[in-house]
Amino acid sequence: MFLAEDGRPIALTWNYTPRELRADGVVHIAGLVLGLLGAVSLVVTATLTHLGWIERASLLVYATAMLAMLGASAAYNMWPVSPRKWILRRLDHAFIYLMIAGTYTPVVALVGSGPVAWTLLALIWTVALAGIAIKILMPGRWDRVSIVLYLMLGWSGVLAYESVISGLTPSALGFLAVGGLLYSVGVVFHVWRSLPFQNAIWHGFVLAATACHYGTIITSVLNAGA
C-alpha cells in the first residue's frame, strides 16, 4: 500500500488467495457469533448478580467495545478492495484501542482499589482516545509505532499490580495473563506477511486472546456477585 502525503491511499493491495480469504472469513464469522453470545451472556449475568451501577455500566462499555472491535475487523478484512475498505481500515485499527480500554474498565470497576487504579484507567482511556483520533484522522501513519503502543497499553496494568491485578482470583488472573501472551505472540504472525494463511492465524490469536480476557471478566463478575 502506498500513501500520498496527505495520507490517502494510492493503492490498497490485498494479496491473499481465495483459500486464505475463506479461512480468515471463517475466523471472523466465528468471532462475531461468539462475541455476540458472550456479550448477551455477560449482560444477563450482570443483571442477575448483586452489582452496583458502576460495575454494570463498565460491563456495558466492555461488551460494546468487544463487539465494535470484532465487527470492524470482520467488515474491514472481508470487504472487497475499494475506497470503502480504506475507511473500514481506520475503524479496525482505531477500535483496537477501544478494546484495550474497554477491557480494563470492568477489571478496575470490579477488583480495582484506591486512586491508583482509577488513575491508571483514566490514563489508559486518554491514550486510547488519542490513538483512536490518530487512526481515524491520520490513517496509514505510524502503523509500526501503533503496534508497540497497543502492546504497551495492554500490559500497562502491571504498573498498578497491587491496586488492580492482585485483586483478581487465580483463575481470572490466569485468563488475563494467557490472553496477554496470546495477543503478544500473535503480533509475530501479524507482521509475518509471507507466511501462508498469515492473516487468518493472526486473527485466530486475537479471537483466542479475546476469549481469555472475556474469561477474566465473567469470572470476576461471578466472584463479585456471589
C-alpha positions in Angstrom: 0.0 0.0 0.0 1.3 3.4 -0.9 0.2 6.7 0.6 0.1 10.2 -0.7 1.5 13.0 1.5 -2.0 13.7 2.9 -2.4 10.1 4.0 -4.8 9.0 1.3 -4.2 5.6 -0.3 -2.8 5.5 -3.8 -3.2 1.7 -3.9 -4.5 -0.7 -1.4 -3.3 -4.3 -2.1 -4.8 -7.4 -0.6 -2.6 -10.3 -1.7 -4.4 -13.3 -0.2 -5.5 -16.4 -2.1 -9.2 -17.4 -2.1 -8.5 -20.2 0.4 -6.8 -17.7 2.7 -9.7 -15.3 2.4 -12.2 -18.1 3.2 -10.2 -19.2 6.3 -10.0 -15.6 7.6 -13.7 -15.2 6.9 -14.5 -18.3 9.0 -12.4 -16.9 11.9 -14.2 -13.6 11.7 -17.7 -15.0 11.5 -16.9 -17.3 14.5 -15.7 -14.3 16.4 -18.8 -12.3 15.7 -21.1 -15.1 16.7 -19.2 -15.9 19.9 -18.8 -12.3 20.7 -22.5 -11.6 20.4 -23.3 -14.6 22.6 -20.7 -13.6 25.1 -21.9 -10.1 25.3 -25.5 -11.1 25.8 -24.5 -13.7 28.5 -22.4 -11.1 30.3 -25.2 -8.6 30.4 -27.7 -11.2 31.6 -25.3 -12.4 34.2 -24.6 -8.9 35.5 -28.3 -8.3 35.7 -28.8 -11.4 37.9 -25.9 -10.6 40.3 -25.6 -8.1 43.1 -23.6 -5.4 41.3 -23.7 -1.7 41.6 -24.5 0.6 38.7 -20.8 1.5 38.1 -19.9 -2.2 37.7 -22.8 -2.8 35.4 -22.0 0.3 33.3 -18.4 -0.9 33.0 -19.6 -4.2 31.7 -21.7 -2.5 29.1 -18.7 -0.5 28.0 -16.7 -3.7 27.7 -19.4 -5.6 25.7 -19.8 -2.6 23.3 -16.0 -2.3 22.8 -15.7 -6.0 22.1 -18.5 -6.1 19.6 -17.2 -2.9 17.9 -13.7 -4.4 17.5 -14.9 -7.7 16.2 -17.4 -6.1 13.9 -14.9 -3.6 12.5 -12.3 -6.3 12.0 -14.8 -8.5 10.1 -16.0 -5.7 7.9 -12.5 -4.5 7.0 -11.0 -7.9 6.3 -13.9 -9.3 4.4 -14.8 -6.2 2.4 -13.5 -6.2 -1.3 -10.6 -3.8 -2.1 -12.2 -0.4 -2.6 -12.1 3.1 -1.2 -14.6 1.9 1.5 -12.2 -0.7 2.6 -9.7 2.0 3.4 -12.3 3.7 5.6 -13.0 0.4 7.4 -9.3 0.0 8.0 -9.4 3.2 10.0 -12.1 1.8 12.3 -10.4 -1.6 12.5 -7.2 -0.1 13.8 -8.9 2.5 16.0 -11.1 0.0 17.7 -8.2 -2.0 19.0 -7.5 1.0 21.3 -11.2 0.9 22.3 -11.0 -2.8 23.1 -7.9 -2.4 25.3 -9.5 0.5 27.3 -12.9 -1.3 27.3 -11.3 -4.4 28.8 -9.6 -2.6 31.6 -12.8 -0.7 32.5 -14.6 -3.6 34.2 -11.4 -5.0 35.7 -10.8 -1.8 37.6 -14.5 -1.4 38.4 -14.8 -5.0 39.8 -11.5 -5.5 41.5 -9.6 -2.2 41.5 -8.9 -0.4 44.8 -7.8 3.1 45.5 -6.9 6.2 43.4 -4.0 4.4 41.7 -6.4 2.0 39.9 -8.7 4.8 38.7 -5.8 7.0 37.7 -4.4 4.1 35.6 -7.8 3.7 33.9 -8.1 7.4 33.2 -4.6 7.3 31.6 -5.4 4.3 29.5 -8.6 5.9 28.2 -6.7 9.1 27.5 -4.0 7.3 25.4 -6.7 5.1 23.8 -8.8 8.1 22.7 -5.7 9.9 21.3 -4.8 6.7 19.4 -8.3 6.5 18.0 -8.2 10.1 16.8 -4.8 9.5 15.1 -6.0 6.3 13.4 -9.2 8.0 12.1 -7.8 11.4 11.2 -4.3 10.3 10.0 -4.7 6.8 8.6 -1.7 4.9 7.4 0.8 6.7 9.5 2.9 5.3 12.3 1.4 1.8 11.9 4.5 0.1 13.3 4.6 2.6 16.3 1.0 1.8 16.9 1.7 -1.9 17.3 4.2 -1.1 20.1 1.7 1.2 21.7 -1.0 -1.4 21.6 1.3 -3.8 23.5 2.5 -1.2 26.0 -1.1 -0.1 26.7 -2.3 -3.7 27.0 0.4 -4.6 29.6 0.1 -1.3 31.4 -1.9 -2.9 34.2 1.3 -4.4 35.5 2.3 -0.9 36.6 -0.6 -1.0 39.1 -0.4 -4.6 40.1 -1.2 -4.1 43.7 -4.2 -1.9 43.0 -5.7 -3.8 40.2 -4.2 -7.2 39.2 -3.7 -8.5 42.7 -7.5 -8.3 43.3 -8.2 -11.0 40.6 -8.9 -14.5 41.6 -6.2 -17.1 40.4 -8.4 -18.3 37.6 -9.2 -14.7 36.4 -5.5 -13.8 36.6 -4.6 -16.9 34.6 -7.1 -15.9 31.9 -5.7 -12.4 31.8 -2.1 -13.5 31.6 -2.7 -16.1 28.9 -4.8 -13.6 26.9 -2.0 -11.0 27.0 0.6 -13.6 25.9 -1.6 -14.7 23.0 -2.0 -11.1 21.8 1.7 -10.5 22.1 2.7 -13.8 20.3 0.1 -13.1 17.7 1.8 -9.9 16.7 4.6 -12.1 15.2 2.1 -13.6 12.7 0.6 -10.2 12.1 3.9 -8.9 10.7 4.9 -12.2 9.1 3.2 -11.3 5.8 5.0 -14.0 3.7 3.5 -16.8 5.8 0.6 -18.7 4.2 -2.7 -18.0 6.0 -0.9 -15.3 8.0 -4.0 -13.1 8.4 -6.2 -16.0 9.5 -3.6 -17.2 12.0 -3.2 -13.7 13.4 -7.0 -13.2 13.8 -7.2 -16.7 15.4 -4.8 -15.4 18.1 -6.9 -12.3 18.5 -10.0 -14.4 18.9 -8.4 -16.7 21.4 -6.9 -13.8 23.4 -10.3 -12.0 23.4 -11.9 -15.2 24.8 -9.3 -15.4 27.6 -9.9 -11.8 28.6 -13.7 -12.5 28.5 -12.9 -15.3 30.9 -11.3 -12.8 33.2 -14.3 -10.5 33.1 -17.0 -13.2 33.6 -15.1 -14.9 36.3 -14.7 -11.5 38.1 -18.4 -10.8 37.7 -19.4 -14.2 39.2 -17.0 -13.7 42.1 -18.2 -10.1 42.8 -21.8 -11.1 42.6 -21.5 -14.2 44.8 
